[in-house]
Amino acid sequence: MGRLSASVLVVPALAGVLASLVHPHPAQGASFLEFAGAPPSAHPFAGRVLPGGPDAAYLNPALLPEVPKQFSLGLFYLWQHLDVALDARPPGADVPATIYDARLPDPDGGTRRLTDRPIPTDRLPRARGSENASGGRLYLHLGAVMKFWKDRVALAFLGALPASQFQAQRPFYVDEREQAFSNSLHFERLEDRLEANAFVLSLAVRPIPQVSLGAGVRIATGSTVRNEIYVPDSGNQGTSLSDSEIVVRTRVTGHVGVSARPWKGLRAAATVHLEESSRSTTKTRTRFWNEDGTAAEGNTSQTSRVFDWEPLRVGFGVGWDGDPSGPVDGWRIALGGLWQQWSRYQDRQGERPADRWRDTVSVSGGGEVTVKGHRLSANLTWDPTPVPDQQGRSNYVDSDRIGGSLAWEASWPVGRVRLGAQVGLEVQGLLSRRTAKDPEAPHPVRDEFPDEAVDAATGQPAAGAQGLQTNNPGWPGWRSSAWMVGGGAAVKVFF
């Protein structure tokens, strides 16, 4: 490719990367890429230090000058087995139907409506813990790495798409409010967070042989929905008319990386990925028909959801590249860490946990050996949970994560190019965690039928109100664990 045509590609890419880093926007989170390491990948967990393939566009774009020029097409299948065993509810915890006739007493002798209005336990729409999000998903992988000016500049693209759906967003509440919906607990950092698409464009520059710099952008979407509803008969809302406007906006967020070789063999690398999320806002305005024949303004409401929230991430690590010896063409090892600012977490309802999450540091290591053109690699990772013990009202389900991977890659000359193949396997687990509610917790489970409630007709204490009555699906506790197995294969063209 000539100098002019290369500039046509590189200059707009550089401008887009810099614009994102200077003025970042909320973007769809990179949960799948963070969790699975942009598979298929030689180093899904240690890829911030060791160069793999097009996945370096996300994990550490500064490594791209060391990645061969290529096009890559692959498939990856991920299976989640999610297990939540709920503790049995003791007698007296159910919310009785008498709550429909209950009121709260006022100091002036009158009464007022209940603050919480739970559904009687025997009338809940779904059984407690009846939902299970276990299952498998197939992903399509697209990748490309191009180089210019004697391999001093590299431009890369990475795409990861769920094969069955472009994107999934399924909100849920983490407290007693979920009784009206799934009436179950959900894994906060899994489930629909692993069903989003991802598009990455990155650029790397190696000004001197010992140092390379890289920057990239994640291209994603945010949405706004405006609903207009007219209800001719408030007693028969099945005859309502509605009109909706949906606006989907393209958003980007940035990440940067650096790789340095202070002396032969030694490698040092660092990365920064900015905080990101996908935000969905719904605005609804309802008009009702008045008896005088006019259409009057009714309720105006707005809801905001936050999906795929990922924290500010700072990665760091060191590695060593070994020299060829005998049948071994070369080998590499690396150890790295990743600091994650989970203390700013927002859940799917756009709420920050009342019991603040912790910032964490995860540790990963990996290595590879190349023998007669066959590259074999292995990775390990340990990721501590940011979620504190859920002794109170909230039910954020999560635990420490461990994982490992194996991968093989080889290529063969075919005409003027080389055709390659890659296969990989990942196994990850969320370790078993026991959770028990504590009435003395700073933010305890709410008594949804207050002891002071009275019968609206008689003024006497409401039947069944004494003690703790709650439909919080996580009360009085649970045990959780999960296992994930992923495997993929890719075909490559090296040129």
N, C-alpha and C positions, 0 to 999 in steps of 0.2 A: 504494500500500500504506500503511495507517495506521501510526501510531507504535507501537502495541502489537504488531501482527503483525510489524513489522520487528524489534522487540526480541526476539521469540521466535526469530527466525533468527540474529540477530547475537550475542546473549549466549552461547548454547551454543557457537557457533563460536569466540568469543574465549576461552572457558574451555578448550576443547580445545587451541587453539594454545598458550596459556600453560602448560598442563599438560605438553605435549610438550617445550617449551623448558626447563622447570624439571627434568623427570625424563625425558630422552630414553631410548629403547630402541633396540637394533639393529633395523633395518628393511630391507626389501628395497631394494637400492641403486637409484639413479636413473640408471643407466648410459645407457639409451636417451635420456632427457631431456637429459642432459649432452652426449651425442654429437650428437644431431640437433636439439637446441633445442626440444623439445616441439612438433613439427610437427603440422599445417601452421602456419607462423609467418611473420610479416612479417620478423622479426629473430631467426632461430635462433641466431646467434652474438653479436649485439650487444644481445640482449633484456634484459640486466641493466642497460642504460642507456636504451634506447629502448623506449617502450611499443608492444607489438604487439597482442595479443588476449588470450584466456584463458590463453595460455602464460605471461603475466606472473605468474600464480598460483604458478608454480614459479621462473621465472627471477629475478623481483624483484617481490614482492607490493606494494611501495610504489608501483609504477607503476599499479596498478589504478584509482585515481580518474581517471586520464586515458584509460582504455579505455572505449569506449561500452558501454552495457548491451546484452547480446546472449546468444543461444543459438547454439552452433556445433556442426555435425556434419560430420566429414570422414574421408577415407581418405588414407593415406600408404603408399607402397611404397618399400622400401629394398633395393637390390641390393649384395651384397658380393662382390668378386672378390679372393680371398686367394691369394697366391702365395708358396710357400716352395720354393726350389731347394736341395736338400741336396747337399753335396760328396760325392764318391765316397769310399768307405772303402778305405784302403790294405790290401795283403796283410798277413796276420798279426793283424788286428784282431778277427776273428770269435772268438766263444767256442766252443770245440770240445766235443763230447759227452763227452770224457774228464773233464769237470768233475764228472760224476755219481760218479766214483770217487775224487775228490780230497778230501784232508783237510789241515788246517793243523798243523804240528808244534808240540808244547809243549816248554818247556825241560826238563821231567822225562823226555823221551824218548817220551811218548805223543803222541796226535793229538786234534784236536777238529774239529768241523764248521766249514765255511766261514762266514765272516761274511756275505758276499754269496753268494746262490745264483741266478745268472742262468740263463735258459733258453738252451740252445745256439742259436747264431744261426740255423742251418738249420732249427730247430724252432719258431721264433717264430710266434705265431698269425696275424700279419699282416705284410705286407711293409713295410719301412721307408719312411715318407712316403706311405703309400697313402691316408690320409684327407685329404679336402679339404672344408672347411666353406663353400665358396663357395655362394651362392644368394640368393634373394630372399624377402622377408617383407612381408606386408601388415598394416597397423595401422589400427585404428579410433580416431578422435579424437572426444572429447566435451568440450564446454566451455560454461561459463556465467559471466556477470558480472552481478551485481545491485548496485544502489546505493540508499542511503538518506540521509535528512536532507540534502537539497540537494547530493547527490553528495559529501558529506564522508566517508561510510563506504561501502566497497565489499566485497562478498563474492563469491568466485569459486571455481569448481570446474573441475578439469581431469582428464581420464581418457585414458589411452593404452593400448590393448589389442591384442596380436597377434591377428590374425583367425583363424589356424589352431590356436592353442593358447594357453591362459591364461598359462602360464609354462613356461620350459625351464631346466633346470639340469643341465649336463653337466660333471662334474669331470674333471680330468686331472692327471697328474704332470708336472713340468717337468725331469725328469732321467731316469736310467736305469730308474727304476721303471715308466715308461710303456711299456717294451718288452712287458710282459705284457698291454697293452690295445690302444690304437690304434697304437703304435709310430711315432708321428708327432709333429710339432711343431704348436703351436696359438698363435694370436694372443691374447695375454694380455688385452688390453683390448677385444677384439671378440667374435665368435662368440656364445655363449649370453648374454653380457652385454647383447646387443641384442634379446633375446627375452623380456624380462620386462614385466609390466604395471606401470602406475603410476597412482596416484590421489592427487590433491592438493587440499586445501581451504585457502584463504587468506583473510585479512581485512586490510583496509587502512583507515587513518584519516588524514584530512587536517585537523589541528587549525587550521592557518592556510593561506592560499592558497599560501605559498612552501614549505611542508614537508609531506611525507606519510610515514607509517610503515606498514610491513606485516610480517605474520608468517604463516607457513603450516606445515602438517603434511603429510608424506607418509604415506599409509595403506598398509600392506603386511602381509606375513606372515612367520612363522618356523615351523619344524616340528620335532617330536620323534617318532621312530619307535622303538617297543619290540618286539623280536622274541623270541618264545619258541619254541625248537626242541627236539623230542624225537627222538632217533635210536635206534630199536630194534636196528639192526644197523649198527655202524660200518663194516663192509665193504661195505655196500650203502646209501649215503646217499640213494638215490633213493626209499627208502621212509620217509623222515623226515616227521614231522608238524610243522606250524608254525602259529603264531597271532601276529597282529600288531596292535598298537595304534598308531594314527596320530593325533597331536594337532597341529592347525594353529592357531597363535596370531596374533591381530592385533597388529601393532606399529606404532609411529609414530616419526618423527623430525622435527626442526623446521628451519626456515630463517627468516631475517629480512632486511628490506631497508629502506633509507631513500632518499628522493629529495628534493633541495632545489634551489630556484632563488634563489640569492643576489641576482641582479639579472636584468632582463628579457633573455630569450634564453638565458642560461647555465643549464645543468643539471649537477648533480653527483649521483652515485648510488653506493651501496655495498650489498653483500650479504654474508651469512654463511650457509653451508649446513653443517650438522654432519656429522661422519663417520657413515657408515651402511653396512649390509650385511645380507644375508639369511643366517641361520645354520640349518643343518640337522644335527640330532644323531640318530644311530642307535645304539641299545643292543641287543645280541644276547646271549642266554643260551642255551647249548646243554646238554642233558642226554643222557647215554648210558645204555643198558641194560647192567647188570653181569651177570656170570655167576651171581651168587647170586640173581638175579631182582629186584634193587632198581634203581631209577632214580637214578643218581648225578649229581652236579653235574659238568658239563664245563667248557667254556671260556665266559668272560664277556668280551665285547669291546665297545668303544665307539669310534665314529668321529664326527668333527665336520667338517663342510664349511662353507666360507664362500663365498657367491656374491654377485656384484654389489657388491663392496666399493668404496666411494667415499670419498675423503679429505675432511678438513676443507677447505672452499673459501671463500676470501675474495675477493669481487669488488669492483672499484672502476672508476670511469670518469667522463668528462665529455662533455657534448654541447652543441650549439647549435641552437636553434629559430629558423628564419628567418621573416620576415614575408611575407604574401601580396604578390605583385607580378604584375600582368598576368593571364595565364591560370593562373599558379601559385597554388594555394590556400595553399601553405605548404611548407616543407622542413625537414629535420632531418639532422644528422650527429652521430656520436659515436665515441669511441675509449675502449676499456676494457681492463683486465687482470684475470686471475684467478690468484691464488696457490693452489696445491694441495699439501697435505701428504702427498705420496706416500711419504715416508720411513717411514710407519707401515703400509705396505701389507701385507695378508695375502692369499695366493693361495687357490685353491679348496680346497686341503687344510688351510687354516687355518694355514699356515706363513709366517713372514716370510723374505724372501730373505736368504740368507747374505751376498751382495753387496748392501748396502743401496741401495734406490732413492733417487732425488733428489727433493727438493721442486722444483716447477716454477712458472713464471709464463707463462701463455699470453696472447696479445694478439689482440684482435678489434676490428674497426671496421665501421661501417655507416652507411647514410644512406637517406633516402627523399624523394620529392617527390610532391605531390598536385596533379594537374591536372584540373580540372573533375570532381572527385569520384573520380578514379581514382588510387589510391595505388600507386606503384612503389617498390620497395625493393631494396637490395643489401647483402650482408654479406661480409666476409672474416675468416678466422681463421688463426692459426698457434699450434700447441700442441706444444711440445717434449716429447720422450719422457722419462719419469722413469727408464727402464731403462738401467743402465750396460752397457758392452760385456760380452757373455756369453762370456767367455774360459774360464770354468771349467765346473763340473758342471751348472749350471742352464741352461735353455733358454727364458727369457722372451722371446717374439718380440714386438717392438714397435719403432716408429721415430717420428720427428717427423711430425706431422699438419698438413696444410694443407687449407683448405676455402673454398668460396664458395657464395653462394646468391643467387637472384633470386626476387621475388614480386610478384604483382599482386593488387589488391583493389578492389572497387567495390560500390556498393549503389544500389538504386532504390526509390522509394516505391511501396508496394502497400497501399492502404487506410490503416489507422492505424499500420502498421509499415513498416519498410524491409527488403527482402530483399537479401542480399549474397552475393557469391561471391569466393572466393580460390583462387589456384593458386600453387604454388611449386616450385622446383627447387633441389636441393643437390648439390654434387659435392665429395667429400673424398678425400684420398689419404694413405696412409702412405708416406713417401719410401723409396726403395730403401736398404737397409742391409746391409752385409757383416759377417758374424760369423765369426771364426776362433778355435778353441780354442788355449789356450796351456798347455803342461805346467807352466809356472812360475806360473800363476795362484794367488791366495790360496786358492781352493777348487777345485782341479783336478778334471777328470774322473776318476772312480774306476776303478782297475784291478780289474775284477770277477773275474779269475782270477789271484790273487796269485802272484808269481814263486816264493815259497817253498813253494807247495802241493806235496804229495807224493801218490803213488798209495797208496790205503788198503790194498791187498793187498801191495805189494812194498816200500813205504817209499821208493821211488826218486822223483826229481823228476817231477811230473806232466807228461805230454806236452802241449805247446801252452800251457804257463803262462808262458813267458818273454815279456817285452815287455808292451805294453798291450793287453788284450782287454776290450772293452766293447760293450754293446748300447745305450748312450746314443744315441738317435736323432739328437741334434744334433751328434755328433762325426763328422768333424773340423771341421765348420763349415757355414754356409749363407748364402744371400742371400734376403731377404724384401722384399716390397712389397705394397701393397693399394690398391684403388680402391673407393669406395662412391658410388653414385648413388641419389638419392632424389627422389621427386616426389609431390606430393599436391594435393588439392583439398578445399575445404570450402564448405558452404552455411551462411549465417548469417541470423538474424532479429534485427534491431535494434529495440528498443522504448523 
